């Protein structure tokens, strides 16, 4: 008799459980999705129509000097979905594989206005072709004459026989209008000094950064 009673009650229990599950599902479906106030849609990204991520850098963008026979043209760059509150951008290009003990800095552009989200091909070959307000910073080609002037793009030129080097392109989104005024460093400071300020020294004024890597060897 006890077993019979248990079997009769079981469907009612299952039915009650089903109702509870449906009720919870209905509540979940009506709950709003939480998001951070002011967050940009999508991830902050950097890319180049001239140098796809993971590709081998073409000769047009390679240095013309020190045994390399490229055209030394700076590649076009595009960045998207900057963090909310961005007031300026900075760009650096770095080769961590250079046999110097400290890598090799190929380009730096600072104080790019927040309204700018791309650099045209060749923009880094002269101070006059950078966006208004932006300035090029010293690379490790400083005073060699290979780039046509301090602050200009200096393309890849690794030693012959080396394993292809990596070239890391990075854009920084900053919560300051002027990097040098905010950090108290001169425009003539080294690329490494700028790199320290961008990655660490500005603290929470670094709002985000995005990178891609390409390679070149000879």
C-alpha positions as a Markdown table, in Angstrom:
| # | Residue | x | y | z |
|---|---|---|---|---|
| 1 | Unk | 0.0 | 0.0 | 0.0 |
| 2 | Unk | 2.9 | 2.3 | 0.8 |
| 3 | Unk | 4.5 | 1.6 | -2.5 |
| 4 | Unk | 1.2 | 2.3 | -4.3 |
| 5 | Unk | 0.9 | 5.6 | -2.6 |
| 6 | Unk | 4.5 | 6.6 | -3.5 |
| 7 | Unk | 3.8 | 5.8 | -7.2 |
| 8 | Unk | 0.7 | 7.9 | -7.2 |
| 9 | Unk | 2.5 | 10.9 | -5.7 |
| 10 | Unk | 5.5 | 10.8 | -8.1 |
| 11 | Unk | 3.9 | 12.4 | -11.2 |
| 12 | Unk | 2.7 | 15.3 | -9.0 |
| 13 | Unk | 6.2 | 15.9 | -7.8 |
| 14 | Unk | 7.6 | 15.8 | -11.3 |
| 15 | Unk | 4.9 | 18.2 | -12.5 |
| 16 | Unk | 5.8 | 20.6 | -9.6 |
| 17 | Unk | 9.4 | 20.5 | -10.5 |
| 18 | Unk | 8.7 | 21.2 | -14.2 |
| 19 | Unk | 6.6 | 24.3 | -13.2 |
| 20 | Unk | 9.5 | 25.5 | -11.0 |
| 21 | Unk | 12.0 | 25.1 | -13.8 |
| 22 | Unk | 9.8 | 27.0 | -16.3 |
| 23 | Unk | 9.2 | 29.8 | -13.8 |
| 24 | Unk | 13.0 | 30.2 | -13.2 |
| 25 | Unk | 13.6 | 30.1 | -17.0 |
| 26 | Unk | 11.0 | 32.9 | -17.5 |
| 27 | Unk | 12.6 | 35.0 | -14.8 |
| 28 | Unk | 16.1 | 34.5 | -16.3 |
| 29 | Unk | 14.8 | 35.5 | -19.7 |
| 30 | Unk | 13.4 | 38.7 | -18.4 |
| 31 | Unk | 16.6 | 39.8 | -16.6 |
| 32 | Unk | 18.6 | 42.5 | -18.3 |
| 33 | Unk | 22.2 | 41.9 | -19.5 |
| 34 | Unk | 24.7 | 43.8 | -17.4 |
| 35 | Unk | 27.5 | 45.8 | -19.1 |
| 36 | Unk | 30.1 | 48.2 | -18.1 |
| 37 | Unk | 28.9 | 51.8 | -18.4 |
| 38 | Unk | 30.6 | 53.6 | -21.4 |
| 39 | Unk | 32.3 | 50.4 | -22.7 |
| 40 | Unk | 33.0 | 50.4 | -26.4 |
| 41 | Unk | 31.3 | 47.7 | -28.5 |
| 42 | Unk | 33.9 | 45.0 | -29.5 |
| 43 | Unk | 37.5 | 44.6 | -28.7 |
| 44 | Unk | 40.1 | 47.3 | -29.2 |
| 45 | Unk | 42.1 | 46.2 | -32.3 |
| 46 | Unk | 45.0 | 47.2 | -34.5 |
| 47 | Unk | 45.6 | 46.0 | -38.0 |
| 48 | Unk | 47.3 | 47.0 | -41.3 |
| 49 | Unk | 45.9 | 46.6 | -44.8 |
| 50 | Unk | 49.6 | 46.5 | -45.9 |
| 51 | Unk | 50.9 | 43.9 | -43.4 |
| 52 | Unk | 48.4 | 41.3 | -42.3 |
| 53 | Unk | 49.0 | 39.9 | -38.8 |
| 54 | Unk | 51.4 | 36.9 | -38.9 |
| 55 | Unk | 52.6 | 37.7 | -42.5 |
| 56 | Unk | 56.0 | 38.4 | -43.9 |
| 57 | Unk | 56.7 | 42.1 | -44.3 |
| 58 | Unk | 56.9 | 43.1 | -48.0 |
| 59 | Unk | 60.0 | 44.8 | -49.4 |
| 60 | Unk | 58.2 | 48.1 | -49.8 |
| 61 | Unk | 58.3 | 48.5 | -46.0 |
| 62 | Unk | 61.8 | 47.3 | -45.4 |
| 63 | Unk | 64.7 | 49.7 | -44.7 |
| 64 | Unk | 66.8 | 51.0 | -47.5 |
| 65 | Unk | 70.2 | 51.0 | -45.8 |
| 66 | Unk | 72.6 | 48.8 | -43.8 |
| 67 | Unk | 72.6 | 46.3 | -46.6 |
| 68 | Unk | 68.8 | 46.2 | -47.0 |
| 69 | Unk | 67.2 | 47.2 | -50.3 |
| 70 | Unk | 63.6 | 48.1 | -49.4 |
| 71 | Unk | 61.7 | 51.3 | -50.0 |
| 72 | Unk | 61.3 | 52.1 | -46.3 |
| 73 | Unk | 57.7 | 53.2 | -46.6 |
| 74 | Unk | 55.7 | 53.2 | -43.4 |
| 75 | Unk | 52.7 | 50.9 | -43.6 |
| 76 | Unk | 49.0 | 52.0 | -43.2 |
| 77 | Unk | 47.6 | 51.3 | -39.8 |
| 78 | Unk | 43.9 | 51.1 | -38.6 |
| 79 | Unk | 42.6 | 50.8 | -35.1 |
| 80 | Unk | 39.0 | 50.2 | -34.0 |
| 81 | Unk | 36.8 | 50.2 | -30.9 |
| 82 | Unk | 38.9 | 52.4 | -28.6 |
| 83 | Unk | 38.0 | 52.4 | -24.9 |
| 84 | Unk | 35.6 | 55.0 | -23.6 |
| 85 | Unk | 37.4 | 58.2 | -22.4 |
| 86 | Unk | 40.3 | 57.9 | -24.9 |
| 87 | Unk | 41.9 | 61.4 | -25.4 |
| 88 | Unk | 44.9 | 60.5 | -27.5 |
| 89 | Unk | 46.9 | 57.5 | -29.0 |
| 90 | Unk | 50.5 | 56.5 | -29.3 |
| 91 | Unk | 52.1 | 53.9 | -31.6 |
| 92 | Unk | 55.3 | 51.9 | -31.2 |
| 93 | Unk | 57.0 | 49.3 | -33.4 |
| 94 | Unk | 59.5 | 47.0 | -31.7 |
| 95 | Unk | 61.7 | 44.1 | -32.7 |
| 96 | Unk | 62.3 | 41.9 | -29.6 |
| 97 | Unk | 64.6 | 39.6 | -31.6 |
| 98 | Unk | 67.4 | 42.1 | -32.5 |
| 99 | Unk | 70.8 | 40.9 | -31.1 |
| 100 | Unk | 71.3 | 44.0 | -29.0 |
| 101 | Unk | 70.4 | 42.8 | -25.6 |
| 102 | Unk | 67.5 | 45.3 | -25.6 |
| 103 | Unk | 65.7 | 44.7 | -28.8 |
| 104 | Unk | 65.3 | 47.4 | -31.5 |
| 105 | Unk | 62.7 | 50.2 | -31.7 |
| 106 | Unk | 61.7 | 51.0 | -35.3 |
| 107 | Unk | 59.0 | 53.7 | -34.9 |
| 108 | Unk | 57.1 | 55.8 | -32.4 |
| 109 | Unk | 54.3 | 58.2 | -33.0 |
| 110 | Unk | 52.8 | 60.1 | -30.0 |
| 111 | Unk | 50.0 | 62.5 | -29.2 |
| 112 | Unk | 47.8 | 61.3 | -32.0 |
| 113 | Unk | 44.4 | 63.0 | -31.5 |
| 114 | Unk | 41.5 | 61.0 | -30.4 |
| 115 | Unk | 39.6 | 61.8 | -33.6 |
| 116 | Unk | 42.2 | 59.9 | -35.6 |
| 117 | Unk | 41.8 | 56.2 | -36.0 |
| 118 | Unk | 44.2 | 55.4 | -38.9 |
| 119 | Unk | 47.5 | 56.3 | -40.4 |
| 120 | Unk | 47.9 | 56.3 | -44.2 |
| 121 | Unk | 50.7 | 54.5 | -45.9 |
| 122 | Unk | 53.7 | 56.7 | -45.9 |
| 123 | Unk | 52.5 | 58.9 | -43.0 |
| 124 | Unk | 55.6 | 58.0 | -41.0 |
| 125 | Unk | 58.1 | 59.1 | -43.6 |
| 126 | Unk | 57.9 | 62.8 | -42.7 |
| 127 | Unk | 56.8 | 64.9 | -39.8 |
| 128 | Unk | 54.6 | 66.8 | -42.2 |
| 129 | Unk | 52.5 | 63.8 | -43.2 |
| 130 | Unk | 51.6 | 62.9 | -39.6 |
| 131 | Unk | 48.1 | 64.0 | -38.3 |
| 132 | Unk | 48.1 | 67.5 | -36.9 |
| 133 | Unk | 49.2 | 67.5 | -33.3 |
| 134 | Unk | 51.0 | 64.2 | -33.5 |
| 135 | Unk | 54.8 | 63.9 | -33.3 |
| 136 | Unk | 57.3 | 61.2 | -34.3 |
| 137 | Unk | 59.7 | 59.9 | -31.6 |
| 138 | Unk | 63.2 | 58.7 | -31.8 |
| 139 | Unk | 63.8 | 55.2 | -33.0 |
| 140 | Unk | 67.1 | 53.2 | -32.7 |
| 141 | Unk | 68.0 | 54.5 | -36.1 |
| 142 | Unk | 68.6 | 57.9 | -34.4 |
| 143 | Unk | 71.1 | 60.1 | -36.3 |
| 144 | Unk | 72.1 | 57.4 | -38.7 |
| 145 | Unk | 70.4 | 59.1 | -41.7 |
| 146 | Unk | 68.8 | 55.8 | -42.7 |
| 147 | Unk | 65.2 | 57.0 | -42.1 |
| 148 | Unk | 65.5 | 60.5 | -43.5 |
| 149 | Unk | 65.2 | 62.2 | -40.2 |
| 150 | Unk | 64.7 | 61.4 | -36.5 |
| 151 | Unk | 61.2 | 60.4 | -35.7 |
| 152 | Unk | 60.5 | 58.8 | -39.0 |
| 153 | Unk | 59.6 | 55.1 | -39.8 |
| 154 | Unk | 62.6 | 52.8 | -39.9 |
| 155 | Unk | 61.8 | 49.5 | -41.6 |
| 156 | Unk | 63.0 | 46.0 | -40.8 |
| 157 | Unk | 66.6 | 45.1 | -41.5 |
| 158 | Unk | 67.7 | 42.1 | -39.5 |
| 159 | Unk | 71.2 | 40.5 | -39.8 |
| 160 | Unk | 71.6 | 38.1 | -42.7 |
| 161 | Unk | 71.2 | 34.5 | -41.6 |
| 162 | Unk | 69.1 | 35.3 | -38.5 |
| 163 | Unk | 65.9 | 33.5 | -38.0 |
| 164 | Unk | 63.1 | 35.9 | -39.1 |
| 165 | Unk | 62.6 | 38.6 | -36.6 |
| 166 | Unk | 59.2 | 39.5 | -35.1 |
| 167 | Unk | 58.0 | 43.1 | -35.5 |
| 168 | Unk | 55.4 | 44.1 | -32.9 |
| 169 | Unk | 53.1 | 46.9 | -33.8 |
| 170 | Unk | 51.2 | 48.4 | -30.8 |
| 171 | Unk | 48.7 | 51.2 | -30.4 |
| 172 | Unk | 48.0 | 52.7 | -26.9 |
| 173 | Unk | 44.7 | 54.4 | -26.0 |
| 174 | Unk | 45.4 | 57.1 | -23.4 |
| 175 | Unk | 43.3 | 59.1 | -21.1 |
| 176 | Unk | 45.5 | 62.2 | -21.5 |
| 177 | Unk | 45.6 | 64.8 | -24.3 |
| 178 | Unk | 49.4 | 65.1 | -24.2 |
| 179 | Unk | 51.7 | 62.2 | -23.2 |
| 180 | Unk | 54.7 | 64.3 | -22.6 |
| 181 | Unk | 53.0 | 66.9 | -20.4 |
| 182 | Unk | 51.3 | 64.2 | -18.4 |
| 183 | Unk | 54.4 | 62.0 | -17.9 |
| 184 | Unk | 56.9 | 64.9 | -17.6 |
| 185 | Unk | 59.2 | 63.5 | -20.3 |
| 186 | Unk | 60.7 | 65.3 | -23.3 |
| 187 | Unk | 59.7 | 64.5 | -26.9 |
| 188 | Unk | 63.4 | 63.7 | -27.5 |
| 189 | Unk | 63.3 | 60.9 | -24.9 |
| 190 | Unk | 64.2 | 57.4 | -26.1 |
| 191 | Unk | 61.7 | 54.9 | -27.3 |
| 192 | Unk | 62.3 | 52.8 | -24.3 |
| 193 | Unk | 61.5 | 55.7 | -22.0 |
| 194 | Unk | 58.3 | 56.3 | -23.9 |
| 195 | Unk | 57.6 | 52.6 | -23.7 |
| 196 | Unk | 58.0 | 52.6 | -19.9 |
| 197 | Unk | 55.7 | 55.6 | -19.5 |
| 198 | Unk | 53.1 | 54.0 | -21.9 |
| 199 | Unk | 53.1 | 50.6 | -20.3 |
| 200 | Unk | 53.5 | 51.6 | -16.6 |
| 201 | Unk | 54.2 | 55.2 | -15.8 |
| 202 | Unk | 50.8 | 56.6 | -16.8 |
| 203 | Unk | 49.0 | 54.1 | -14.5 |
| 204 | Unk | 45.3 | 54.1 | -15.0 |
| 205 | Unk | 45.6 | 56.7 | -17.8 |
| 206 | Unk | 46.5 | 53.8 | -20.0 |
| 207 | Unk | 43.0 | 52.8 | -21.1 |
| 208 | Unk | 43.9 | 50.0 | -23.4 |
| 209 | Unk | 46.4 | 48.7 | -26.0 |
| 210 | Unk | 46.2 | 46.5 | -29.1 |
| 211 | Unk | 48.9 | 44.8 | -31.1 |
| 212 | Unk | 49.7 | 42.6 | -34.0 |
| 213 | Unk | 53.0 | 40.9 | -35.1 |
| 214 | Unk | 54.6 | 40.3 | -38.5 |
| 215 | Unk | 58.0 | 38.9 | -39.4 |
| 216 | Unk | 60.9 | 39.6 | -41.7 |
| 217 | Unk | 64.2 | 37.8 | -42.3 |
| 218 | Unk | 67.0 | 37.7 | -45.0 |
